[in-house]
C-alpha cells in the first residue's frame, strides 16, 4: 500500500513516484518548487542586504508565501532550504515584527 510523503494519502488506489509523491503532489514538486525555492533564496538575500523589512516590504511577502508552499515538502524531507526551517521562520517573524513596530 502506497503513502504520499507530502499529503499522507494512502491506500491501494494511491500511486506514488520514485520520490514517494502522489499525482496531486508531484506536479508542484517537479514544476513549481524550484521556482519557489529560487524566489525564497532571492528574497532572503534581498532582506539581508536591506537590513530591515521596511526597505524591502514585498520581499518579506514573497519569502513568506514561498516558504508556506515549500513547508510540507521540507517537513517530508524532499527539499533542503538554504537555512533550517525553524531558523528561517524565526528570522521572518523577527523582520515582520520590526516592520510592524516601526
C-alpha positions in Angstrom: 0.0 0.0 0.0 1.5 3.3 -1.1 1.5 6.5 1.0 2.4 10.0 -0.2 5.2 11.6 1.7 3.7 15.0 1.4 -0.1 14.8 1.8 0.0 11.4 3.6 -2.8 10.0 1.4 -2.6 6.2 1.4 -4.4 3.3 0.0 -4.5 0.7 -2.7 -5.6 3.3 -5.2 -2.8 5.8 -4.4 0.2 5.5 -6.7 3.4 7.3 -5.8 6.5 8.1 -7.9 10.2 7.4 -7.0 10.1 10.3 -4.5 7.0 9.0 -2.8 4.7 11.6 -4.1 1.1 11.1 -5.3 -0.2 12.5 -8.6 -1.6 15.6 -6.7 1.7 16.5 -5.0 4.2 15.6 -7.7 3.5 18.4 -10.2 4.3 21.1 -7.7 7.5 19.2 -6.7 8.8 18.9 -10.2 7.4 22.0 -11.9 6.9 24.8 -9.4 9.1 24.1 -6.4 12.4 25.0 -8.0 10.9 28.5 -8.8 9.6 28.9 -5.2 13.0 27.9 -3.8 14.8 30.4 -6.0 12.3 33.1 -5.1 12.8 32.3 -1.4 16.6 32.4 -1.6 16.5 35.7 -3.5 14.0 37.3 -1.1 16.2 36.3 1.9 19.3 37.8 0.3 17.5 41.0 -0.5 16.2 41.2 3.1 19.7 40.6 4.4 21.2 43.3 2.2 18.4 45.8 3.1 18.8 45.1 6.8 15.1 45.6 7.5 11.7 44.7 6.2 10.7 48.3 5.6 13.4 48.6 3.0 12.1 45.6 1.0 8.4 45.1 2.1 7.5 43.0 -0.9 10.4 40.6 -0.3 9.0 39.6 3.1 5.7 38.7 1.5 7.5 36.7 -1.2 9.6 34.9 1.3 6.6 34.0 3.5 4.4 32.8 0.6 7.2 30.7 -0.9 8.0 29.2 2.5 4.3 28.4 3.1 4.2 26.4 -0.2 7.6 24.7 0.5 6.9 23.8 4.2 5.2 20.4 3.7 7.9 19.3 1.3 10.6 20.4 3.7 8.9 18.5 6.6 8.7 15.4 4.3 12.4 15.7 3.7 12.1 16.3 0.0 13.7 19.7 -0.2 16.6 21.4 1.6 16.2 25.1 2.4 19.2 27.5 2.4 18.6 27.9 6.2 16.9 25.4 8.6 13.1 25.8 8.6 12.8 26.9 12.3 15.6 29.4 11.9 14.1 30.8 8.7 10.6 31.1 10.2 12.1 32.9 13.3 14.0 35.3 11.1 11.0 36.2 9.0 8.9 36.6 12.2 11.5 39.0 13.6 11.6 41.0 10.4 7.8 41.1 10.4 7.7 42.4 14.0 10.3 45.1 13.2 8.2 46.3 10.3 5.1 46.3 12.5 6.6 48.4 15.3 8.4 50.9 13.1 
